[in-house]
Amino acid sequence: MSRKKIIEIHTYNDDEFMDALADRVAEKVMVQLSSQLEEEGAVSNNGPCWQKSATAQDHFQVSRPTLKAMRERGEIEFTQVGRSYRYNICG
């Protein structure tokens, strides 16, 4: 029995390609960062301390613009990977 392989071909303009590439790299880095944080014990009862914007908004009960303002004023610990932000909801 022979196996068939499927090849997907996507077309992107330069900006779309770079954005897609940056998103994939950021996701891989975040997976590695999450694993490292778990190993270091930086987790809470509700899961990892470092969460995406939507989860941080829910946790702090603020809007997206308020979360951005908190980040800019240094009121909340965050890290940026590519175009994504992760917020420390445990600190």
Secondary structure, DSSP 8 states (H G I E B T S, - for coil): -------------HHHHHHHHHHHHHHHHHHHHHHHHHHTT-EETTEESEE-HHHHHHHHT--HHHHHHHHHHT-S-EEEETTEEEEES--
